[in-house]
Amino acid sequence: MNVLQRLFCASSIASYPLHCVLKRSETLFFFLPYIGLRLIYFFFSGRILYDIPCRVCQDHSSGKHYGIFACDGCAGFFKRSIRRNRQYMCKAKIEGTCLVDKTHRNQCRACRLTKCLQVGMNKEAVQHERGPRNSTLRRQMALYMKEQVVGGVASGHQATEPPPPPYFAQVDSPGCMAVVSTLGDIEAVCESAARLLFMNVRWAKNVPAFTALPIKDQIVLLEESWRELFLVGCAQLLPPLDLTGLSTTQLLHEAATFQQTLAKLRALHLDHHEFACLRAILLFKTALECDGNSLVDLAGVAGLQDHSQLTLSKYISAAYPEQPFRFGKVLLLLPALRAVSSDTIEELFFRRTTGPIPIKRIISDMYKSNRDI
């Protein structure tokens, strides 16, 4: 069985038509929803799906961890528990009888750790681990931005650039997205848009303050903010887009609005710290647009948005003291970002591939099926 066949079997999608397979820089891009959202996650994160279940919870295994085949969730839980010497207490009436499977694995940490040990996870492998894997290193580097020194203004003094707090993780570097210098053909534009959509979901999953919220709030916030995050990603990570091949007559006005919004955002020349803060402001939104949506922890989300704005304000004051109106200009862009409708983005970039399936649903399914718990 070759790699492609293994991927299809592991995702339980072998019977689905391969609707869109694009080759770009010797990389296959599998798009939504025909080949499975789980496959996209594992493909872009460099993981291999095995036809072997996790021995702890029976979820899909991602390979051998600490001596057994296990999923990333159970492997991460075991590593944290051993490294931090956690002592858990089972709260069941009959201690040690809690069910540990894909659905219930988070309900009792004591029983989950016990099962990890029972099925053969090796404590010593954690203690003597040589270091984090590349994916973990990338995540840690994204979550913990190092302090940088910003050159002083005319007076010649130097100031320390205050980094955003750890929950302002960065997405992948622009080089990962700029497959070609200009995205002129339809395939290149659609491929890059799809990658950007996935990267935004992966970015949110690496924001500790976000994943600490109730799962319902996480889904709602992603559904509510995906289009603004997509626009920010286009401005930050993509070269100029040629939408002439994508736009029909009725879409020309919407496409022009889309391009004008990107131009306004690019004109500010935001640095990566500012982009990170802007993403957090957009993600932690309390003014929900869909009538059916509501937040469980409204106060918590509001506090995170306030803190995001305060952090951006303090950062700009320290890093750009010669631009007193810079913070205001960034905030004034928010209405422009929200003025671009989700229907416009879906029609321009995704409709020919996803058909009538709403991007909100795709994002929700992608996030829920791949939460690294």
N, C-alpha and C positions, 0 to 999 in steps of 0.2 A: 504494500500500500504506500503510494507516494505521499508527499507532504500535503498536497492539495486535497487528495481523497481523505486523509486523516482529519484535516480541518473540517471538511464537510460532514463526516461521520460524527465527529465530536460535537458539532453544533446542531445535530439532528435536523439538517436541512438538505440532505442529499437529494430529496425529491423536488426541491425548488429550482426553477430555471435560473441559470446564471445570466441575469438581466444586463449587467453592466460590468465588464472587466476591462479596466484601462491600464495600459502600460506606460509608465512615465519614469525615466531614469532607472530602468531595470527593476521597477517596483510595481507589483500588482496591487491595484486598488479595488477592493470589493465593496460595492455600495449597497445602501439600504433599499428596501427591507428584505430583498429576496434571498440574500445569503446569510442573514442572521446578524443580529446586533452583537452577540457575544464574539463572533468571528472577527468583526471589525476591531473590537477592543484588543483581542489577543494579537491580531496581525500588527497593529500599529505600536503595541507596547513590546513587541519582540518576543512574546510568549509562545509556547507550543502547547496545544491542547492534546491531551492523551485520552485514549479510549479506556481509561482506568479511573474509577471514582476515588475521591478522597476517602481514606480509610477512617477518618474521624466522623465526617458528616455526610458522606456520599455525594457531595457536589462534584463538579468537574475537577479533576486533578490538573495541576499545571506542572507536574513533574515531581521529582523526589525532594523532599524537605526533611532534614534531620532524620534520615534513614527510612522514611516511608513515602508512598505517594500521597500527596495532600494538596488541598486547594490553598491559594494564597491567604485566604481568610484565617484558616486554622493554623497555617504555618506562622503567620504574623502574630496571632494570639499566643501561640506557644512560645515564640521568641520573646515577646514582651513579658509574659508571665515568668519565664525563667530568669531573664536578665534583671528584672526588677524584684525577683524573689517574692512574687505575690502569694498571699495565703487567702484562698477563697473559702467561703462558708456556704454549704448547700442549705437552702431554706425549705426544701421539700419535707413533707411529714415523715417520709421514710428516706433518710439521708442516702444520697448516692443513686437515686432511682430516676433522675430526670432524663428525659429523652434528648439525645444529642443527634440531630440531623440537620439538613440544610435549612429547614424552617425554624427549628427551635434551638439552634446552636448558641444563640446569644442569651438565652433565658437563664442559664445557670453556668457561670464561669467555673465553679468548682467541679461540676460533672464533666464539663468540656475538657478541662485540664486533665482530669482523671482518665478520660477516654484517650486523650492524646498519648498519655504514658502507657495505657493498656495496649494500644495498638502498635506501640514500638517507637514512638518519637524519642530521640536520644538527647537527654539534657546536656551531655558532654559536647555534642555537636554545636550547641548554642554557645556554651562557655568558651569553646576554642575556635569559634568562627573567625575566619581571617578578616572579615570586614563586609560591609554591605555590598550587595550586588550593584551593577551599574544603574539599574532602574531605581534602586533605593537611593543611591548617591545623587542621581539627578533630582529626585524628589526632595531630598534633604537640602540640596543646593538651592532649589526653587523656594523652599519654605523659609529658609534662613538666609536672608540677604546680608551680605557682608557690608559693613560700613565703608563708605568711600570718602575720599577727600575731594572736595570741590574747589577748583581754583578760585581765588578771591576776585572781587571786582576791581574797579579802578584803583582802589586804595592799596591793593596788593596783598591784603590779608587773606588767610586761608580759613575756611570753615569746614567743619565736619558735616558731611551730608547725612542727615538722619534717615536711616532706612525705614521703610514701612514695617509694621509689626509682622510676625511670622505668618499670620493667616493671609497675607497678601502674596500668595504664591504666583510665580510667573508661568506663562505657558511656554511652549517650546520656542526656541530662538527663531528669528525671521528666516534664517538659512534653511530651516526645515521645511518652510512653506514655499519659498521662492524657487520652485522647480525650474522655471525658466525666467529669463529677464523680464519678459512681458507676457501676460496671459492673453493671447489673442484668439486662440481657437476654442471652440465650445467645450471640447473634452477637457482641456487644461483648466478652464474656468470652473466647470462643474466638479472636477476632481479636487481642486484646491478648496472650493467651497465646502465640499463634504468633509475633507480633512479638518478644516477649520471648525466645523460643527462638532466633530468628535473631540478635537483638542479642547474646546471650551468646556465640554462635559468633563473631560479628564482633569482640566484645571480646577473646576469646582470641587471635584472629589479630593483634591489635594489641599483644600482650604480647611484647616482644622475647625475654625469657628463655624463654618458652614456645615460640616458633617456632624458637629455637636448638636445641631438643631434637630427637632423631631423630623423623621423621614418624610412625613406629609409636607412639612414646611420646605424641605429641601426640593421636593418635586415641584411644588407650587412656584417657588422662587426661580427654578430653572425654566419652567414653562413661561413664566412672566417676563423673564429677562433675556431669553435666548437671542432675540433679534438685535437688541442693543449690544450684547456681547459679540454677536456676529459682525456687526458694523465696526466695533472697536478692533476686532481681530483683522478685518479687512484693511483698516487704516494702518495698523501696527505691523502686520506680518506679510501682506501681499503687495506685489508690485501693482501699478495701475491696471485696472481691468478694462478690457475692450468688450462692451456689452452689446455691440451692434449686431452680432450674430445671435444673441439671445432675445433681443427685444422685438416684439411685434408692434404694430401701430399703436394699439391701445396701451402698450407698456412703455412707450417712449417717454412719456411725461414722468412716470414712476421711476424709470431708470435714470432720468436726468436728476430727479430729486435725490436718489440714492448716491449718485456721483457727486453732487454738490455737497451733500452731508459729509462724505468721505474727504472732500477737498477742505472743508472747514476744519475737520479734525486733524488732518495732516498739517494744515497751516500753523497749528500751534506748536509743532515739533516737540511733542511730549516725550520725556525720557521714559525708561522702562519702569521706574518707580511710580511715576505719575500714571502710566497706563495701569499698573497694578492697583493703585488706589481707585482709579476710575472704574475699573472692573468691579471692585468691591462695592462701590457706591451703587452701581447698576444692579448688582446681584442682590444686595440686601435692600430690596424695595418694599415699602409698606403700602403704597398706593397701587393696589391691584386692579387690573383692567377687566379681567373676566369676573362676571357677577357670581359665578359658582365657586370661585376660589376664596379661601380664607386662611389665615395663619393661626396655628396653635399657640405659638410663642411670639405674639405680635410685639410685645415689649422688648423681647430679646433681639428681634430683627431690627426694630427701630433703634435700639442702642448700638447695634453693629453699624448701621448706616451712619448714625451720628459720629461714631468713632472714626469711620472711614473718611468722612468729610473733614473732621478735625485733623486727622493725620495728614491728609492731602494739604490742608491749609498750612500746617506747621512745616511740612516738607518744602512747599513752594517758598514760604517766607525765608527759610534757611538757605535753600539752594539757588533761588532766583530773587534776591533782595532788590535787584534793580528793576524788577517787573512787578510792581505792586498790584496790578490788575489781572495778573495771570490766573489766580485762583477763580476770580469771578468769570473770566472768559471760559474756563473749563466748565463751570457749573451752567453757564448760559448755553452750552452745547447740548445739555441733557434733553431739553424739549425737541431739539432738531433730530436727535437720535430716535426719540419716540415717535417722531412724525413719519418716519419710514415704516410702512405697515408690514406686518409679517406676511401678508398675502403677496406683496410685491417681491419680497425676498424669496418666498417659496416659488413663485412663478418664474422669476429670473434664473434661479439656480437649481431647484430641486424637482419641480413638477414633472419634467420629462423622465425622471428616474424613479421617483416615489409614487407617481400617479396621485390619486386623491388622498393618500394617507397624510394627515397633518404632521408637520414637523414636531409640534408639541408632543404628540403621541410617540413619535420615534425617539425623541429625547428622553421622555419618561421611561419608555421600555428599555432603552439603552442604559440609563442610569440604574434602574432597579435590578436589571439582570446582571449587572457587573459591579455592584457595590462591593468594594474591597473591605469587608467587615472584619 
